[in-house]
Amino acid sequence: MSVKSRTPHRIMFMIGLILAGEAIFALPFHLARFFRPTVLELFQLSNTELGAAQGMYGIFAMLCYFPGGPLADRFPARKLLALSLWTTAAGGLYMATFPDYMGAVILWSFFGISTILFFWAALIRAARDWGGSDEQGRAFGILDAGRGLLAAVLASVAVVIFGFFFPDGYAMASFEDKRDALRVVIHGYTAATVAAGVFVWFAIADDHPPGEPVRSNWRPGTENVWQHIIRVMRMPAVWLQALIVVCAYVGYKGFDNYALYAVQGYGMDEVDAARIVAIGAWMRPIAALGAGFLGDRFMVSRMTVIAFVILLASQLFFALGTPVPGLVWVLLGNTLITCTAIFGLRGLYFALFEEEKVPVALTGTAVGLVSVLGFTPDIFVSYLGGILLDRSPGLAGHQHFFFMLAGFAALGVMISFTLMRRLHPLSRPVSPPEST
């Protein structure tokens, strides 16, 4: 890491981005990912109904990604991030009442607005500015590694607290005892979201990271927003990047079903299944940071291709294999491999902006365009997964789901390879960027 990246103000700036970047998604995503069987039971939802509610998150998020881009190009990240965090925490208070199906639809729709409109493009814009011109892989690797570390810590603590309520085993607990346990977890995530907003308010500067030369205009500018949008839409590489994010994010969304797969495929109880997923989450800081550093050394686009190949192999293993109850090490081993690829991609795909030579002043708008398309899996993966699981209960439904994930991983291999060759034609030798 360069000297500029080690200055105290820059460290606090990145810590603020990390805390904000993960805390805001804890309520809409962590509960359903780490405690999925319990959420289905206590909210009295089917897989399809929970998928439909989460699909509404994706619809509202998609509507918010693009307008959020120009806002991030014109207003300070500190205020946008803090506002989003505190608004999302308010939704956590409602979640703790265990709303019915329609209430869940409304709740996840609200989260789709509160976590995206003023937040997402501002986060990516700030991270790109932090990385400068020569440390983009490092910046996004550190960001997602830090987010992953926070997610793993929060999940591990939540699992310990949740398990504490069942000294005689989950199966022996009453419905109300289970609700009380999950309510404590929800309140804990809500408190963490509020605290992250307070930290961001004081840790992130209104202009740009201290110690980094100004590379673009962060003040409310006079540029024509539509000119920004048109310029970004005319960049073919940005469209390919958006498709890469689609394929990578399908794999990430698929991780939400791993706890349920552990219960129904390997015969584990809900607490042990949550532990398996929490262990997998610990791969995120390692994979994202490693992929980011390797991306700076060997090209982000090349590492993206490699990560998709690993993801394809691991998803096919789950799709074609037959789980044997008791062989938990097989489930854990392939889960760790899958998480390496999934979280490595998360540390890479936004670092492609610099390799594509997208102007810094257009970052927020480019993030908006990429995100509108790239995060559409929020709309369909959970819903489609719920349909597949409900129509073919048991192992067959899970295998069908893993085949779908493998198909998107294969598509990701092809698209990322196409982008790499577009950015680095065969007529020119492909070599690592020179360090400065």
C-alpha positions in Angstrom: 0.0 0.0 0.0 1.3 3.4 -0.9 2.2 6.1 1.6 -0.8 8.2 0.7 -3.1 5.2 1.5 -1.7 5.0 5.0 -2.4 8.6 6.2 -4.7 8.6 9.2 -7.5 10.7 7.5 -7.5 8.4 4.5 -7.7 5.3 6.8 -10.7 6.8 8.6 -12.3 7.7 5.3 -12.1 4.1 4.1 -13.3 2.7 7.4 -16.3 5.0 7.1 -17.0 3.6 3.6 -16.6 0.0 4.9 -18.9 0.5 7.8 -21.5 2.2 5.7 -21.2 -0.2 2.8 -22.1 -3.3 4.8 -24.2 -2.0 7.7 -26.8 -0.6 5.3 -27.4 -4.1 3.7 -27.5 -6.0 7.0 -31.3 -5.7 7.6 -32.5 -6.4 4.0 -30.0 -9.2 3.3 -28.3 -10.7 6.4 -31.4 -12.0 8.1 -32.7 -13.9 5.0 -29.2 -15.2 4.2 -28.0 -16.4 7.6 -31.3 -17.4 9.1 -33.4 -18.2 6.1 -35.2 -21.3 7.5 -36.1 -19.3 10.6 -37.2 -16.3 8.7 -39.5 -18.4 6.6 -41.0 -20.0 9.8 -41.4 -16.9 11.9 -42.6 -14.5 9.2 -44.9 -17.4 8.0 -43.7 -17.1 4.4 -43.1 -19.7 1.7 -40.0 -19.6 -0.4 -41.9 -18.0 -3.2 -43.4 -15.3 -1.0 -40.1 -14.4 0.5 -38.6 -14.3 -3.0 -41.4 -12.1 -4.2 -40.8 -9.6 -1.3 -37.1 -9.5 -2.0 -37.9 -9.1 -5.7 -39.8 -5.9 -4.8 -36.5 -4.7 -3.3 -34.9 -5.3 -6.7 -37.6 -3.4 -8.6 -37.4 -0.3 -6.4 -33.6 -0.5 -6.3 -33.5 -0.6 -10.1 -35.6 2.5 -10.2 -33.2 4.3 -7.8 -29.8 3.3 -9.2 -29.8 5.7 -12.2 -31.1 8.9 -10.5 -28.7 8.1 -7.6 -25.7 8.4 -10.1 -26.0 12.1 -11.0 -26.8 12.9 -7.3 -23.5 11.2 -6.3 -21.6 13.4 -8.9 -23.0 16.6 -7.4 -23.4 16.2 -3.6 -21.1 15.2 -0.8 -21.0 11.4 0.1 -21.0 12.0 3.8 -24.6 13.4 3.9 -25.9 11.0 1.3 -24.5 7.9 3.2 -25.6 9.0 6.7 -29.1 9.8 5.6 -29.5 6.4 3.9 -28.2 4.5 7.0 -30.5 6.2 9.4 -33.5 5.8 7.1 -32.8 2.1 6.7 -32.5 1.6 10.4 -36.1 2.9 10.8 -37.1 0.0 8.6 -35.5 -2.4 11.1 -37.9 -1.3 13.8 -40.8 -2.3 11.6 -39.1 -5.6 10.7 -38.9 -6.5 14.4 -42.7 -6.6 14.5 -42.7 -9.6 12.1 -45.1 -8.2 9.5 -47.2 -10.5 7.3 -46.6 -11.2 3.6 -48.0 -7.8 2.5 -46.0 -6.1 5.2 -42.9 -7.9 4.1 -43.5 -6.7 0.5 -43.8 -3.1 1.7 -40.7 -3.5 3.9 -38.4 -4.8 1.2 -39.8 -2.2 -1.2 -38.8 0.5 1.3 -35.4 -1.0 1.7 -35.0 -0.9 -2.1 -35.3 2.9 -1.9 -33.5 3.6 1.4 -30.4 1.6 0.6 -29.9 2.7 -3.0 -31.2 6.1 -4.0 -28.8 8.3 -2.0 -26.3 5.6 -1.1 -24.9 3.2 -3.7 -23.4 5.5 -6.4 -22.1 7.8 -3.6 -20.3 4.8 -2.0 -18.7 3.7 -5.3 -17.8 7.3 -6.3 -16.1 7.9 -3.0 -14.2 4.6 -3.2 -12.9 5.3 -6.7 -11.7 8.7 -5.7 -9.9 7.2 -2.7 -8.1 4.8 -5.0 -6.6 7.4 -7.3 -5.4 6.5 -10.8 -3.2 3.5 -9.8 -4.9 1.7 -6.9 -8.4 0.9 -8.1 -8.2 -2.8 -7.5 -6.7 -2.1 -4.1 -9.5 0.4 -3.3 -12.4 -1.8 -4.2 -10.6 -4.9 -2.8 -10.1 -3.1 0.5 -13.7 -1.8 0.5 -15.3 -5.2 -0.1 -12.8 -7.0 2.1 -13.7 -4.7 4.9 -17.4 -5.0 4.2 -16.9 -8.8 4.2 -15.0 -8.7 7.5 -17.8 -6.6 9.1 -20.5 -8.9 7.6 -18.7 -12.0 9.0 -18.3 -10.4 12.4 -21.9 -9.3 12.6 -23.1 -12.7 11.3 -20.9 -14.7 13.8 -22.1 -12.5 16.7 -25.7 -12.9 15.6 -25.4 -16.7 15.3 -23.9 -16.9 18.8 -26.7 -14.7 20.3 -29.3 -16.6 18.4 -28.0 -20.0 19.5 -27.8 -18.7 23.1 -31.6 -18.7 23.3 -31.8 -22.5 22.6 -29.7 -24.3 25.2 -31.9 -27.5 24.7 -31.7 -27.2 20.9 -33.7 -25.3 18.3 -36.2 -28.1 17.7 -37.3 -28.0 21.4 -38.0 -24.2 21.4 -41.5 -22.7 21.2 -42.6 -20.4 18.4 -42.4 -17.4 20.7 -39.0 -18.2 22.0 -37.8 -18.3 18.4 -39.4 -14.9 17.7 -37.8 -13.4 20.8 -34.3 -14.7 19.6 -34.7 -13.4 16.1 -36.1 -10.0 17.4 -32.9 -9.5 19.4 -30.8 -10.2 16.3 -32.9 -7.7 14.3 -32.5 -5.0 16.9 -28.8 -5.7 17.0 -28.5 -5.1 13.2 -30.6 -2.0 13.6 -28.3 -0.5 16.2 -25.3 -1.3 14.1 -26.8 0.6 11.2 -27.5 3.6 13.3 -24.0 3.6 14.7 -22.5 3.3 11.2 -24.4 6.5 10.2 -22.9 8.4 13.1 -19.4 7.3 12.3 -19.8 8.2 8.6 -21.1 11.7 9.6 -17.8 12.5 11.4 -15.3 10.4 9.5 -15.9 11.2 5.8 -15.0 14.6 4.4 -17.4 16.6 2.3 -15.0 17.0 -0.7 -12.5 14.1 -1.3 -10.2 11.9 0.8 -7.5 13.9 2.6 -4.1 13.2 1.1 -5.4 12.3 -2.4 -4.9 15.0 -5.1 -8.2 16.3 -6.4 -9.0 14.3 -9.6 -12.5 15.7 -10.3 -15.0 18.3 -9.2 -17.0 17.1 -6.1 -18.9 20.3 -5.6 -22.4 20.7 -6.9 -21.4 21.4 -10.5 -22.8 23.1 -13.5 -22.3 20.1 -15.9 -25.3 19.0 -17.9 -26.6 15.8 -16.4 -28.0 14.5 -19.7 -24.6 15.0 -21.3 -23.1 12.8 -18.7 -25.7 10.1 -19.3 -25.3 10.2 -23.0 -21.5 10.0 -22.8 -21.7 7.0 -20.5 -24.3 5.2 -22.7 -21.9 5.5 -25.7 -19.2 3.4 -23.9 -19.5 -0.2 -25.1 -17.1 -1.4 -22.3 -19.5 -0.1 -19.6 -22.4 -2.2 -21.1 -20.2 -5.3 -20.9 -19.2 -4.4 -17.4 -22.9 -4.2 -16.5 -23.4 -7.7 -17.9 -20.5 -8.9 -15.8 -22.1 -7.5 -12.7 -25.3 -9.3 -13.6 -23.6 -12.7 -13.8 -21.5 -12.1 -10.7 -24.4 -10.9 -8.6 -26.5 -13.9 -9.5 -23.9 -16.0 -7.8 -23.9 -13.7 -4.8 -27.7 -13.8 -4.5 -27.5 -17.6 -4.8 -25.5 -17.7 -1.6 -28.8 -16.7 0.2 -30.0 -20.3 -0.2 -27.0 -22.1 1.2 -28.4 -22.3 4.7 -31.6 -23.9 3.4 -29.6 -26.3 1.3 -27.6 -27.3 4.3 -30.8 -28.1 6.2 -32.6 -29.9 3.4 -29.7 -31.5 1.7 -27.3 -32.4 4.5 -29.8 -32.8 7.4 -28.3 -30.0 9.5 -30.3 -28.1 12.0 -31.0 -24.4 11.6 -28.3 -23.2 14.0 -25.5 -25.3 12.5 -26.6 -24.3 9.0 -26.3 -20.7 9.9 -22.8 -21.4 11.2 -21.8 -22.9 7.8 -23.0 -19.8 6.0 -21.3 -17.5 8.5 -18.0 -19.4 8.0 -18.4 -19.0 4.3 -18.8 -15.2 4.8 -15.4 -15.1 6.4 -13.9 -15.8 3.0 -15.1 -12.4 1.8 -12.4 -10.2 3.3 -9.7 -12.7 2.1 -11.1 -13.2 -1.4 -12.0 -9.5 -2.1 -8.7 -8.2 -0.8 -6.6 -10.8 -2.6 -8.5 -10.3 -5.9 -8.1 -6.6 -5.7 -4.3 -6.7 -5.2 -4.0 -9.4 -7.9 -6.1 -7.2 -10.2 -3.7 -4.3 -9.8 -0.8 -6.7 -10.5 -2.2 -8.8 -13.4 -5.2 -6.7 -14.7 -8.6 -6.6 -13.2 -10.2 -8.0 -16.3 -8.0 -11.1 -16.3 -8.7 -11.8 -12.7 -12.4 -11.5 -13.4 -12.2 -14.2 -16.0 -10.4 -16.5 -13.6 -12.9 -15.9 -10.8 -15.8 -16.8 -13.1 -14.1 -20.1 -14.1 -13.8 -21.0 -10.4 -17.4 -20.1 -9.8 -18.6 -22.2 -12.7 -16.8 -25.3 -11.4 -18.1 -24.9 -7.9 -21.7 -24.4 -8.9 -21.6 -27.5 -11.2 -20.3 -29.5 -8.3 -23.4 -28.6 -6.2 -25.7 -29.1 -9.2 -24.4 -32.5 -10.2 -23.5 -33.9 -6.8 -25.7 -35.8 -4.3 -25.2 -34.6 -0.7 -24.4 -37.3 1.9 -25.8 -36.4 5.4 -22.9 -36.2 7.8 -20.3 -35.2 5.3 -20.4 -31.6 6.3 -16.8 -31.1 5.2 -17.8 -31.5 1.6 -20.4 -28.8 1.9 -18.1 -26.5 3.8 -15.2 -27.1 1.4 -17.1 -26.3 -1.7 -18.9 -23.4 0.0 -15.5 -21.9 0.8 -14.5 -22.3 -2.9 -17.7 -20.7 -4.1 -17.3 -17.8 -1.7 -13.8 -17.2 -2.9 -15.1 -16.7 -6.4 -18.2 -14.8 -5.5 -16.4 -12.4 -3.1 -13.4 -12.1 -5.4 -15.7 -10.8 -8.1 -17.2 -8.3 -5.8 -13.8 -6.9 -5.2 -13.1 -6.6 -8.9 -16.1 -5.6 -11.0 -16.2 -1.9 -10.1 -12.4 -1.6 -10.4 -13.0 -2.1 -14.1 -13.9 1.6 -14.5 -10.3 2.7 -14.4 -9.2 -0.1 -16.9 -12.0 1.1 -19.2 -10.8 4.7 -18.8 -14.1 6.0 -17.7 -13.6 9.7 -16.8 -13.7 10.2 -13.0 -16.2 13.0 -13.4 -18.6 10.5 -14.9 -18.2 7.8 -12.2 -21.5 8.3 -10.4 -23.4 8.3 -13.7 -21.5 5.2 -14.9 -22.2 3.4 -11.6 -25.9 4.2 -12.0 -26.0 2.7 -15.5 -24.0 -0.4 -14.5 -26.1 -0.9 -11.4 -29.5 -0.5 -13.1 -28.6 -3.5 -15.2 -26.1 -5.2 -13.0 -28.2 -5.6 -9.9 -31.4 -6.8 -11.7 -30.8 -10.2 -10.0 -32.3 -8.6 -6.9 -35.5 -8.8 -8.8 -35.5 -12.3 -10.1 -33.0 -14.6 -8.4 -34.8 -15.0 -5.0 -38.2 -15.2 -6.7 -37.1 -17.8 -9.3 -35.2 -19.7 -6.6 -38.4 -19.8 -4.5 -40.4 -21.2 -7.4 -37.8 -23.9 -8.2 -37.6 -25.0 -4.6 -41.4 -25.0 -4.0 -42.1 -26.9 -7.2 -39.5 -29.5 -6.6 -39.2 -29.9 -2.8 -36.0 -31.3 -1.5 -32.7 -32.0 -3.3 -34.2 -31.7 -6.8 -35.2 -28.1 -6.4 -31.8 -27.2 -5.1 -30.1 -28.9 -8.0 -32.2 -27.0 -10.4 -31.3 -23.8 -8.7 -27.6 -24.6 -8.8 -27.9 -25.4 -12.6 -29.3 -21.9 -13.0 -26.4 -20.4 -11.1 -23.9 -22.4 -13.2 -25.5 -21.0 -16.4 -24.9 -17.5 -15.3 -21.4 -18.3 -14.3 -20.7 -19.7 -17.8 -22.1 -16.5 -19.3 -19.8 -14.5 -17.0 -16.8 -16.4 -18.3 -17.7 -15.5 -21.9 -18.5 -11.8 -21.3 -15.5 -11.1 -19.1 -13.2 -12.7 -21.6 -14.8 -10.6 -24.4 -14.2 -7.4 -22.3 -10.6 -8.4 -21.6 -9.9 -8.9 -25.3 -11.6 -5.6 -26.1 -9.5 -3.7 -23.6 -6.3 -5.6 -24.5 -6.4 -6.8 -28.1 -4.4 -9.9 -29.1 -2.3 -7.6 -31.3 -0.8 -6.0 -28.2 1.0 -8.0 -25.5 -1.0 -8.2 -22.3 1.2 -7.1 -19.4 0.6 -6.0 -15.9 0.3 -2.2 -15.3 3.5 -0.6 -14.3 3.7 0.3 -10.6 4.3 3.9 -9.7 
